[in-house]
Amino acid sequence: MKYISTRGDRSERAFCDILLEGLAPDGGLYLPAHYPKVDAAALARWRGMPYHELAFEILSLYIDDIPAADLKQLVAKTYTAQVFGTPQITPLKPLEPGVQLQALSNGPTLAFKDMAMQLLGQLFEYELGRRGETLNILGATSGDTGSAAEYAMRGKRGVKVFMLSPHGRMSAFQQAQMFSLQDANIHNLAVEGVFDDCQDIVKAVSNDLAFKRRHKIGTVNSINWARLLAQVVYYFAGYFQATSSNAQQVSFAVPSGNFGNICAGHVARMMGLPIKRLVLATNENDVLDEFFRTGTYRVRSSAETHETSSPSMDISKASNFERFVFDLLGRDAARTRQLFKTDVEDHGSFTVAPQELARIADYGFVSGSSTHADRLATIRDTWQRFGVMIDTHTADGLKVARQHPDPDVPTIVLETALPAKFAETIVEALGRQPERPAAMQGIEQLPKRFTVMRVDAQAVKDFIADNA
């Protein structure tokens, strides 16, 4: 399997090359040259497999430059009941008839990002050891990616992490998870801006090819294909748990800010997983919902980006969205580059043609948005009716899922974080504190280690150069 850029660089690369690279040299995102097709025989063979065996089967379709025995061992070491709290890894929780939650948040940092990041840590250490190289990981987080990356990479040989986050815009729990880590290879940079400013800095540094090569810069954001690939697995796992026959379809409802999680669902669907609909849910930052309704993608300024009670989705520039648009446009790299490189950067928006907008239905996407009041009502209703406590982002997904009912097809809502990460809103909704794992008790009181930075890519480069 080889990988190409969404912006036209046709130099085909192997998996392990793009694992360590992040963005393509032309600023595009990597995608496989084609999506492997999964037939009925494969689905039948995979049904009932333990999660780590299913993960190996799917990853093997995309990774042919790691020996199968090594990949099998890395995957088995990643997806264990000890790390994820249950043998099923991502068990389903039934709510009302036809609606279930898929628990993706039982990993070390209580968020779905652990599902991919734990594997990424293993892959990075393996490949760097094989090459005798080091890697400086540069990332941006709106709350969950940072802690998941840092917990996966702490103590890993040959790896340092430089993680940017919006200063003062994460929950107290999210900040404490990251800033309390004292490992020498972890560096937290609190940027005086919003998440999009952090993401822009990561892209600016990644696009400075000389700096990137000199300091061996890699990324763990969902622009890294390996991370998105790991997320494809749980769509298959959820499907097998929710169905008894491969003739059945399911829909998935996904809280979405940066478009990485739901893009993994798009990939699973392109492979042939019987997904009827991908229900995209945003919060008040509804850039993606607006696109799927109107065909216009309009990036908001920092001032227009709302600070909400589902902060991991406080994003107005969905960096993974380019992968889907590339497919929507028939993999026309020149047009994709025009839209994202020229139109977005120069004018802040683009609008696809009516016939292109009409094609979205062929990919199964529908969308909707949610407000703070909606989140409170959904959290309250889910607790009162089912005795299940959900976090704010999952509430966005569940609220929008209920806007798109289908009596014939079950809907799986991805539970993207545990309520403990957003206690303030849970207390507002339910009048009680969410439970938290024993290991996370009192983390807000631990000593914190972080550096406040202005919104300045050069200042971040200087910090990396001084600490790499």
N, C-alpha and C positions, 0 to 999 in steps of 0.2 A: 504494500500500500504506500502510495506517495501522496504528498500534500502540496497544494497550490495556494496562492494568495488571492483574496477576493478582488484585489486591485490590478491583477494582470501579470504579476511576476510569475512566469511559467516555469521557473527553475524548480523542478520537482525535488522535494526533500523527504528524507526518512523521518519516522516518528521521533527518534531520539534527538535528531537535530532540532526539530521544532519544540521538543520538550524543554530544551534549555534556552530557546530563543525568544518566545513570546510573539511580538509583532513581526510580520514579514518586513524585509528591507524597504519595500515600497509603502509601508504604513498600513498595509492591509492585514486581514486576519487569515489564518490558515484554516483550510478545510480539506478533507480528503478529496482526491481527484474524482472519486465516485463514492456513493454510499453502498456498502455491501447489502445485498438483498437477503432477507431471512425467509426461508420458505416454510411451508406447513410442517415438513419433516423436522426441521431444526426446532421450531416452536414446540413440537410434541416431545422432542428429546430434552429440551431445556426445562419443561414444566416439572416442578417438584424438586429441581436441583437446589442444594444449599446455595446461599447467596454468593459465597466466594467462588464456587464452581461456575455459576452463571456469569459472574463478572469475568472470569478467565475466558469463557467461551466468547463473550462479546468483545472484550479487549483484544483477543487474538485476531479478530477480523481486521483490526486497525493497526496492530503492532506486530511487525514481522522482523524487526531488527533487535529484539531481545529473545534469547533462546526460550522455547516454550517452558522448559523445566524451571528456569529462573523466574519467568513471569508468573507461573503458577504459584511458586513459593512466595513471591512478593505480595500477590493478591491474598493468599491464604493467611499471611502474617498481618494483613491490614484488616480484613473483615472478620473479626472474632467477637464472640459474645462478651468477652472480657472488656473490649473497647466500646462496643455498642449496646451492651446491656441485655441483649436478647439473641437467641440463636437465629431468629428470622431477620435480624439486622434492621429491616424497615417494616415492622408489622402494621397491619391495617386495624383501625378502630372504627366500628360501625357507629353511625349517627342515625338519622332518619332513614327510612327505606330508600335504597338507591344512592345513598351518600355515605362515603367512608373517608376517614382521615388516614393518610399514610405517614407514619411516624419516621421522620428523617432526622430527628433532633436528639437522639440518644447518645451521641458521641461526646468527646471530652469537653467541647465548648457549648453544647446544648443548642446547636444550630445545624442546618442541613449542609453547611459548607464543609463540615467534618467528613461527609461522605466521600468527597473528592480529595480533600486536602490531606487526609491520612494516607491515601495512596500516593499522592504527589510527593510527600516526604520520603516514602520508600523509593519511588522511582528516581528522584533527584540523587539521593545518597548512592543508589546502585550505579547510576550512569556516571556520576562524577568520579566514583571509585574506579570504575572501569576505564575512564579516560585519564585518571590522575589529575583532575582539574578541580577548581573551586568555582563557586557561583555566588554572586550578590543578588539576592532577590529584592526587587523593588515592587511594592504593591500599594494599592489605595483601598481603603475600606470605608463603608458607611456604617459599619458596626460589627458585622459577623465574620467577614472574610479575614480581617486582621487577626482576631484571636484564633480562628481555625488554622490559619497559616502558621502563626507563631507557635501554637501548641504542637503542630505537626513537625515543625522544623527545629524546635529548640534542641540543642545538643547534637544535631545532625552534623556529621563530618563534612567539611568542605563547604558549608552553607552559612551565609549571613543574611539576615532579613532587615530591610529598611521599609517600614510600613507607615504610610501617610494616612491620617484620619482628620476629619473636620473638627477643629478645636471647639469643645463644648457642645457638640451636636450629637453625641451618642448618649445612650442611657448610662446611668452611674455604674450599673453592673457591667455593661460592655466595656466602658473605660477601664474599670478595675481588672477585668480579665486580661486586657492587653498590658496596661501600664504597670501592673504588679509583677510582671515577669522580670526576673533579675539576670537571666541568662546573658552571657557576654556576646552571643551571636545575634541578639535581638535588639533592634533600634526602633523606637516609636517616635515618629515625627508628627506633632499636632499642628496642622496647618490652619492659619487664621482665615478660613474661608469655608466653602461648602464642599461636599463630596466631589462634585464635578470639577472643582479647582484641583483637588488631589489627583483625580483621574487624568486631567489635562497635563499635569506635571509628569505623571508616569509616562504618558504618551510622548511628551516632548523629550524626555530623557531617552526613551526607547528609540526615538527617531533620530537622535544624534548617534549615528552609527559608529563614529570613531570612539566616542566616550563609551558606548555600549560594549564595544569589543575590548577596549583597553581595560575596563573594569569588570568584564564578564557579567553583564547585567541580564538577569532573567526575570520572569514575572510569574506570580501565582494568581493574578486576577483571572476572571473567566475569559479574558482574551487568550489565555493559554489553552490550546486545544485539549491537552491532556486532562485538564480539570473538567472541561465540559464533557469529554468522553466518559470519564468515570461516572458522571451523573446520568448518562444514558441508561446505565444498568438498572437503577431503581425504578425506571418506568416499566421495564420488563418484569421486575420482581413484583411490582404493584399489580400489574395486569394478571400475572399468574395467580396471585392470591385472590383477586376479585372475580375470577371467572372459573368455570369448570370445563370449558371447551374452547379451543382456539377458533371456533366459528363465532364466538361472541366478541362484541366491541366494548370498549370503555371510553370515557372522557376523563381528562385530567384538568383540574382547576389549579392555577399556579399564581401565587403572589409574585409580581414581577416589577423590578426596577431597572436592572442592568441587562435583562433579557437572556442571561446565561442559563438559568434553570429551565425556563420554558423552551429555550433553543435546544436543550438536550432532548426534550420531548419531541420537538420537530424532527430531530435526527432519528429518534426511535421510530417515529411514524414513517419517515422516508425509507427506513430499513424494512418496513413491512409490518411493524407491530400494529395490531388492529385498534388504532385510536380513532374514534369518531371525531371528537372535538378537543382542541386545546383552548381552555378558557383562561384568558389573560386578565389578571386583576391588578389594578394600580390603586394607589392612594390618591390624595389630592394632587400629587404630581403626576398628571394624567397624560404625559406626552405620548406614551404607547397606545393608550386607549383612544386618544384622538386620531392617531394614525390608522388604527384598524377600523375606525368608524368613517374617516373622511379621506384617507390617502395622503394626508399632509403630516409630515414629521417636522415639528417646530421645536427646536431646542430653546429652553428657557434660560434667562440670565440667572446669576447667583441670587439677585434680589427677588426674582420671581419664583425661586425654588422654595417651597413651603417647608417649614420645620414641623413635622407631624409626630403622632404617637406610634407610627410604624416607620421608624427612622431609617431602617436599612433600605427602604424604597424611596428615600428622599433624593431622587436622581432625575435629572432632566436630559441626560445625554446617555442613552443606552448603548454601551460600547459593543455589546454582542449583536445588536440588531442588524449590523452590516452583513452578518452571515446569512440571516434569513432573507434579506433584500436581494442578496446575490443569487440565491436560489429562486426567489420570486421573479427575478428578471431573466430567468433562463441562463444563469451563470454568465451574464454579460459583464465582464470585468471593467470594460471601458465605461459603461454607464454607471456601474456601482461606484467607480472612482469619481466620476463626475458628481454624483449625488453627495457622497460623503466627504470627499476631499475638497471639491470646489463649492458646491451649493451650500453645504452646512457650514464650512469654515468661512466662506465669504458673505453668505446671506442669512445663515442661521436656520435655514429650513429647506425642504424640498417637497414637491408633490408628485406622486406617481400618476401616470396616465390612467384614465378611466378603465381601460381594458386590463391594466395591471392590477388596479384595485379589485376588479371583479375576480381576478384569479386567486385572491386571498382565500376565498371559500374553498378552493380546491385543496388548500393546506390545512383546513379544519379549524382555523382560528376564529374565535369570537372574543369580545372583550367587555370590560366594564370597570367602573371606579368605585371607590369607597371613601367615606369621610370619617372623622373622629366619632361622630354620633353613631354612624353605622357600626364602627368597631365596638363601641360600648354595648350597643344593642345586641350584636351578634355574640359577643363574649358572654353577656348576661343570659341570653336565650339558650346558648349551648350548655352552659353550666346548669341552668334551672331544669332544662328538659332531659339532659343526658348525663349530668354529673361529670362532664368532661370540661376541663379548663384549657382554653387555647390562648395563644399569644396574639398580639395585635396584627401581625402580618398574615397569620393563618386565618384570622377573622376577616381580613380583606378578601382572601381567596374564597372562603365559605360564603360570604355575602354575595359576591359576584357569581359564584356557582349556582346559587339559588335563583339568580336572574335568568338562568339558561337551563331550565329543567328539561329532562328528557325521560319519560316514563319507561322507555324501552332499553336505555343504556345507563349502566351505573356510572356515577361520577366519583373519582378519587380526588380529594383535596389534599394537596401536599402540605403537611405540617412542617413549616420551615424553621421554627424555633420553639423553645419551651417558654412558658409564661414567666418563669423566674427572671428572664432577661429584661422584662418590661413591667416590673412590679408596680410602678406608679399608676399605670393605666389599669392594671388588674384591680388594684385597690379602689380606683375610681368606679370601675364597673361592678365589682362584687363586694366591696367593703371588707376584703380580707387579703392577706398576703399570699402569694403563690408559694408552694413548697419549692425548696431548692436542694440539690444533692449536698450531702455532708461536706464534700470536698470544696464546695463553693460558699460555705457559710462564712460570713464576715469578710469577704474579699475586698469590699469597699474600704476597709480599714487598713489594708496592707500598705506598706511603703510603695510609692509609685516612682517609675523611672521613665521620663519622656522629655523630649525637647520641643519647644514651641517654635514654629517656623512661619515666616511670612509666605504669601503666595508668590513663589519665585523659584522657577526651575533651576536657575544657576546656583541659588543658595543650597538647594537639595543636592545638586551635583557636587558642590564643594564639601558638603557633609559626608557624602558617600566616599569621595576621594580621601578624606581625612580618616575615615573609619573602616574602609574596606580591608 
